[in-house]
Amino acid sequence: MLSVAAAGTVSVAPQAAAANTAYVMAYFTESPQMQGADYGLHLAASTDGLNWTPLNQNNPVVTPTAGTGGLRDPFVFRKQDGTFVVLATDLNGTDFSQQNQYLHVWDSTNLTSFTGYRRIRMHTLATHTWAPTAFWDASSRQYGIVYSANNGRDVLMVNYTTDFRTVSAQQVYFDPGFGVLDGDIVVDGGTTYLYYKNLSNGLLYGARSSTGAPNSFTTYTSGLRQGSAIEAPLLVRNNEGSGWRLWGDSFSPVNNDYYAWSTTNIGANTWTALSQRAYTPPLNAKHGSIVGVSSAEYTAVVTRWGTPNWVRLKSSNYPDHVVRHANNVGRIDPYPFDPYQDQLWRMVPGLADASGVSFQSVNYPTMYLRHSNYAVRLDASDNTAGFRADATFYRVPGLADSAWSSFRSYNFPDRYLRHYGFLLRIDPLSSSSSAVDRADATFRVTS
């Protein structure tokens, strides 16, 4: 038997099952030049499982204190007693050549605190222990912990446990004859689904088993990829009880962080790519996991950790682009980028009219978006009436989508904030303007 390297004691009370009505995501963060890199446990919350609100100002809620002192690939899992366990790769940074036989582990009653921190030694091999996932094996009344390791080639290994403290000896769980990485497992009725990355072609696949036993899986889907590279499949059953989503993480922090698919039938080979208009990942999130939570748990976790004091503006017709400043010019650029703070805004009461809004830069808090000769710039406030007027907008239903937002100029009320050639400006627009012009002036206020 393998066991914990360092354990605290924790007492958790069983919890009556409640219907899941919301979601929590666990993740770590990276950005293209690593200005947003943080290898602690981050949380975001969502009511629809698509648009995410980072909690704790997108700072970690807990950070490992042993091993490498950092984590990747956190996996949050609801146990049979209704409480949670968090597993994570013990790796601080991007040195993937490190050999490490351990996983980080925490317990949590409702994700408002994390206790009982320990590391579990999963194997005795000279290899890594990456990207853990877990599932309940009803036949043996144990949990399986599955992770990526190298056993002559990259395979998925499994250890079994009843308490996430002491685990059985490792064994090969999935080895299809080629290298695989990043398994995610969901048990649905009598079928266990395993989604993974095929290292030979870089695509994501789904496999299934009627028992969930080691080496019992058969791949049943075609390969999936969006973007130039993808990994870390994340399989989620919708809380509504019908339909599933599959998320994939981009291979590099310089690319889009997440892509998503949906299906109404998990057993069929019918995944449909979702438009990026439909979802907004947490800021700088990488290789996460998602768990369904009840309304009370959602309220508790949002209350405990708090929502951001900043917003982002996502373009309607370029949904991978966000409003930012660069060299004091307002523009839209594809996310992610560094400095990542250039896309963060505080929507404050309008400088010229408190019923409107002004956009205060988070990383340059004396500066605001304002128009000058109809072009939009980031300038320091001189507190003149002219500046205050130029920096004030009225938020109205989106010209292209009333569920989104448009921003009408305070002192040129026929003009709206829009992008043109990816630069921001104000132009005359109305409901009779072209569809392209209205879309250019429509944004999602998100976090």
LOSE-900957 format. One record per residue (C-alpha): z, x, y. Coordinates in steps of 0.02 Angstrom, whole numbers, plus 32768, in hexadecimal, padded with zeros to 4 digits. Each point is the difference from the previous one (the first is absolute). Layout:
// residues N
ZXY/...
This chain:
// residues 447
800080008000/7FDC803980B2/80797FCF8088/8027800880B9/801480A3805A/807B7FBB807E/80437F507FFE/80687F928070/80547F637FC4/7FC37F578035/80307F4F7FD8/7F807F778015/801C7F487FE1/7F7C7F9A7FA6/7FA07F8E8074/7FBA7F557FDE/7F447FFD8003/7FB27FBC809F/7F4A7FDB8022/7FA380908051/7FB77FCC80A7/7FE280A98053/7FE380B77FD6/804980AC801F/7F9C80A17FF6/804B80AC7FE0/7F9D809A8034/800480AD804F/7F9780358096/7F7A807F802A/7F7C800E8088/7F65806F8013/805680958052/80A57FD07FAE/80517FD080A6/80367F5F7FA9/803680527F5C/80AA7FC97FC2/8036800C7F4A/808E7F838003/80037F4C7FC4/7FAB7F8A807C/7FFD7F437FF8/7F8E7F7A8048/800A7F447FF1/7F7D7F777FF7/7FFC7F447FED/7F4C7FFA7FC1/7FF680A37F9E/7F6F8039806D/803F802880AF/809680738003/808B801F807C/804F80AD7FF3/80BD7FFA8002/807C80788050/7F7C80338082/7F9C80477F6C/808A807F7FE3/8048801D7F52/808D7F907FC6/803E80877F89/7FCD80B37FD7/802480647F61/808C807E800B/7FDC80607F5F/7F6C80517FAD/7F768025807C/80547F928083/7F687F91800F/7FA17F787FA4/7F537FBE7FE2/7FC07F657FA5/809C7F91800D/80047F6F7F85/80737F6C8023/80247F927F69/80657F637FE4/806F800E7F66/80307F747F8A/80A37FE1805E/7FA27FDE80A1/802F80A38056/7F8A808F8025/7FE680B47FCC/7F95807E805F/7FAA808F7FA5/7F9F808A8058/7FA880A47FE3/806E8095802B/7F88805B8073/8013802C80B8/7F54801D804A/7F5880267FB1/801E80947F8C/7FBF7FAB7F63/800B80A27F9C/80BD7FEA7FF0/80477FDB7F54/808B7F808005/804E7F9F7F71/80637F85806A/7FF27F5A805A/806A7FC58092/805E7F5C7FDF/80637F85806D/804D7F567FDF/7FFB7F71807C/80437F4F8000/7F867FBA8080/7FAA80978051/807A80048092/805880987FB9/7FDE80827F7B/808B80427F91/801F80637F62/7F838088802D/7FD680737F6E/7F72805F7FB2/7FCA7FDA7F4E/7FB480897F95/7F6C7FB07FA9/7FBF808B7F90/800B80B97FD6/7F48802A801B/7FBD80828079/7FAA7F7B806A/80167F82808A/804E7F528000/7F997F998077/7FE77F4B8037/80817FA07F9A/7FF07F487FD4/80737F947F96/7FF77F627F99/80727F967F93/7FDA800D7F46/80437F5B7FBF/7FE8802D7F48/807680958009/80677FBD8092/7FE680A3805D/7FA58039809B/7F6D80757FF0/7FEB80858086/7F4B803B8004/7FC780978064/7F768080800E/801480A87FA8/7F9480837FAD/8004800D7F43/7F69806F7FE9/7FA57F898076/803E7F81807E/804C7F6C7FA5/807E7F778020/80A9801D7FAD/808D7F847FE0/80BD80077FEB/806B7F687FD7/80A67FD4804F/807D7F738011/8056803F809E/7F8A8077805D/808080897FE2/7FE4803B7F4F/7F507FFD7FB8/7FB280197F56/7F9580967FD6/7F547FFF8050/7F667FC97FA1/7F4A7FE9802B/7FE27F50803F/7F478000802E/7F8080867FD6/7F4F7FBB7FF9/7FB380AB7FDE/7FE4803280B5/80768026808F/805B7F6D804E/80797FF18092/806A7F82805E/80247F757F85/80417F58803E/803D7F7E7F84/801E7F44800E/80347F907F70/7FB67F51800C/80347F8A7F75/7FCF80527F5B/7F8E8081804D/802B80A9804C/7F83803D8082/7FEE80B98029/7F9580388093/7FD980B88013/7F8F8082804E/7F7B80517F92/7FFE80B68036/7F55801F7FB4/7FA67F8C807A/80837FD78085/7FFD7F437FE3/808D7F847FE0/80027F9D7F5E/80697F7A7FAD/803C80047F4B/80667F817F9F/806A7FEF7F65/804C7F6E7FA2/809D80657FDB/80158080808D/802380837F7B/7FC980B58017/7F4980207FDA/7FD97F477FEC/7F957FE6809C/7F477FD7800D/7FA2801480A5/7FAC7F5D8030/7FC3801380B4/7F73805C8054/802C80908073/80387FD580B1/7FFA806480A0/7FF57FE180B9/7FE9808C807C/7FD580B27FCF/809480197F89/808F7F997FBB/809D800C7F96/80AA7FAE7FE6/7FD07F517FC2/80847F81802F/7FF87F597FA2/80587F6A804E/800D7F4C7FC7/7FFA7F878093/80A27FA58020/7FA37F5B8001/7FEC80117F43/7F43800B7FFC/7F9880958029/801B80BB8004/7FE180908075/7FD880B47FD8/801F80878082/7FBC80B07FFD/803780938069/7F808074804F/7FFE80AE7FB7/8025805480A5/80657FD7809D/7F63801D8069/7FB17F637FB6/80327F498005/80AA7FF57FAD/7FE67F637F97/7F787F917FBA/801A7F5C7FA5/7FAD7F897F84/802B7F517FC4/7FE37F987F65/802F7F537FC3/7FFE803A7F4B/805880A27FD3/7FB67FFA7F52/7F4D8002803D/7F97808C8048/7FEC7FA680A8/80518065808A/7FBD7FDB80AF/8016807D808E/80627FB88093/7FC3801780B1/806F80728065/80117F70807B/806E7FAD7F7C/808780847FF3/805D80828065/806080897FA3/809F804A804A/7FE7808E807B/7FD580A47FA4/80347FB67F58/7FD2805E7F62/800E7FDB7F45/80797F6F8004/803A7F707F95/801B7F478023/80847F897FBF/80127F46801C/80A07FC88058/80537F5B8027/800E7FB580AD/80B780368009/7FD580B17FCA/7F738009807F/80747FC8808B/8087807A7FC9/7F8D80987FFA/7FAD7FD980A7/80AA7FE18051/8049809F7FB8/7F748077802C/7FAD7FAD8096/7F4C7FED8036/7F9F8079806E/8012800280BC/7F468027800C/7F5D7FAD7FCD/7F5080347FD0/7F5E7FA7802E/7F817FF27F73/7F497FDE8028/7FB67F5F7FBB/7F5180417FDD/803380B37FD7/809E7FD97F9D/801D80B57FCF/8008802A80BB/80967FEE8074/8017800980BB/803C80AB8038/7FFE80778093/7FAA80AA7FF6/7FF580758095/80407F6D8069/7F6D7F937FCC/80197F5A7FA8/7F977FEF7F63/7FFF7FC87F4A/7FFD807E7F73/800B7FF57F43/80B2800E7FBF/804F80757FCE/7FFE808D8080/807680758058/805A7FF78073/80217F5C7FA7/80727FC98090/7F657FE9806E/7FE97F547FAF/80B27FC3801F/80207F8B8093/80927FA28047/7FC57F55803A/806F7FE78096/80047F72807F/7F69800F8071/801D80778090/7FAF7F848079/80347F5F7FA7/808B7FF87F80/7FA67F737FA5/7F77807E7FD7/800B80A47FA1/7FEA80B78026/7FE380897F81/807A80908013/7FDA809D7F9D/808780307F84/7FE180BB8008/7FE17FFF80BD/807B7F7A8039/7FDB801280BA/7F497FD67FDE/7FA77F5A7FE4/7F557FC07FD1/7FA87FC6809F/7F4D7FE18036/7FAD80668089/7F4D7FD58030/80077F917F64/801E80947F8B/80AA80057FAA/806B809A8014/80B1803B7FDE/804F802880A8/80AE801D8043/80437F6E8062/8009801D80BB/80547F558012/7F807FC4807E/7FC87F4B7FFC/7F51803A7FD2/803A80637F68/80727F747FC7/7F707F858009/7F8880747FA6/807E80187F73/80267F477FE3/7FA97F8F7F82/801B7F517FBD/80077FF07F43/7F947F6D7FC7/7FBB7FC57F58/7F7B80777FC2/7F517FDA8040/7FB880227F52/80967FC67F99/808A7F948049/807D80477F82/7FE880AA8054/8011802980BA/7F9880268099/8040804480A5/7FC27FBB80A6/800C806A809B/80817FC88081/7F9C802D809B/7F517FE17FB8/80217F5F7FA1/7F4E7FED7FBE/800E80AB7FAC/8050802F7F5A/803680A17FAD/7F7980337F85/7FB380997FB0/7F4E80378020/7FBE809F7FB0/80B480117FC0/8040801380B3/80707F7B804E/7FCD7FA3809C/800D7F52804C/7F657F928004/7FDA7F4B802D/800C7F997F61/80117F4B7FCF/7FF27F8E7F69/7F437FFF801C/7FF180BE7FF8/7FA9804D7F6B/805E800C7F5C/7FFD80BE800D/804A800080AF/80897F867FCD/802A80697F67/8008809D806C/80887FA88066/80687FC57F6C/809380607FB9/808D7FE97F85/80AC802A8045/805680567F70/808080867FDE/
